[in-house]
Amino acid sequence: MEKDLSILRKKINEALIKTITRATTRAPVEIIRSLKKVEKEEESSLAVEQLKLMLENFEYGEKKVIPICQDTGVLNFFILLGDKFPIISDFRTIIENAVDKATELVPLRGNSVDPLTNQNPENNLGINVPPIYLSISENSSNLKITILAKGGGAENISKLFMLNPSNALEEFQEKIVKAIKEAGGMPCPPVILGIGIGGDASSCMKLAKEALIRPLNQRHSREDVARLEIDLIQKINDLNIGVMGLGGKVTCLDVHIEVAMRHPASFPVGLIVQCYSHRWASFEMNEEGEIIDET
Amino acid sequence: MKHELNLPVDDRDLINLKIGDVVYLNGILITARDQVHKRIVEYFKNKKDLPASFKNLKGSAIYHCGPIIKESNGTYQIISGGPTTSQRMDDFENDVVKILGIKLVIGKGGMKNLDTKGNKIAYLSFTGGCGAIIHKKIEKIIDVEWKDLGICEAVWILKVKDFGPLIVSQDASGNSLYK
């Protein structure tokens, strides 16, 4: 039994290294499709020229298996662990080991810096990194891990708003549009926004981050939430910030909102900004360690 | 308009660069980001010597970039190296370009405090996220300084070929594409 688990651990480790490589060296198909559509619609020649370079860069990175962006980001791990999956502990160790190996193999940039001393161990490890978000799925014997490579430029635009519930629904849209307007070209537009409404200060930020993983152009299942998403996409595109802030019709590829019940006195809204190079990948394996799905 | 320029450039080259123009660069430039900018200004204020290689940068370019570098047997190879957000260097850049004699600043997103007119320099935008393609544009890594700052923050002295398309977004007449 113990021997079987060590094989399974090895399989998780290998799947993680492969998934980190995929997440950082190629853009998801839906992003490529979306940027090609923008290239056709965009009238600004500076936007079109840059979109061409972006697409060429994606192609080149994938062909050479090198990071499409030098900022390979902070690797965020979203674990969906089936309650019947044989391994339920040690995930931090397994993940740290994979991050260490992938940093050397891909290679990734060393993006973990001590906040007080500025020391960089160059292995993407250290105090409280990488961030790991664990959810349990009931009556499942599978393990799914999604990896989001989150760059610094876009992350720096992220915000938390603690609003007054009496006028929050009107105010939150203004706040978000203002944040994107002030950011201009900094987050590498056209951007994708993850927004969490409700919950508390920390849970709305987590919702906002998880919202980024939803497939592009997929609306929230609740119609009133979906309408907010469409409204915001429109308002942000009206800003005319354009590709990399040099003007144009498209500033935003998509807005994903997730909601949670709030405290009567609080109306938290979390905003996580993602660049056009929205890099993520995932795998799902069964209890035998066989890959049953890959993105 | 399209320009192909060899580094170092002079004031005449700068006069011809107008916002919206596209530039391709050949020659030697350096990467510099947050910690390097801070250190250059500190060293200058404290009259501390800068690395000797910094003396040859008159008319050259600073590239806001924290690359991925592979080191094997003492040689370095650049793996990926797109631009980083320039506004983080905003408080230091006017001093840094004066200290080093820099004529072109390359990055992404533009700079709010950069005095391109007063310094007779231009700011060129390279498309963010385009790190892999740099592989084709860097002929070689000539040297590295201040490696103690870490791979990403160090000064990489690069020989570039056909480095572009770079968009002139803030020109030496003080015009800017960023509103």
Interface residues (C-beta under 8 A of the other chain):
Chain A: T25 L46 E49 Q50 L53 M54 E56 N57 F58 Y60 G61 K64 I66 P67 I68 C69 Q70 D71 T72 P107 L108 R109 G110 N111 V113 N118 N120 E122 G152 G153 N156 G184 G185 M186 C188 V243 M244 G245 L246 G247 C275 Y276 S277
Chain B: G20 V22 Q35 C65 G66 P67 I68 K70 I79 S80 G81 G82 T84 T85 Q87 K108 G109 G110 S125 T127 G128 G129 C130 G131 A132 I133 I134 H135 K136 L149 G150 I151 C152 E153 P165 I167 S169 L177 Y178 K179
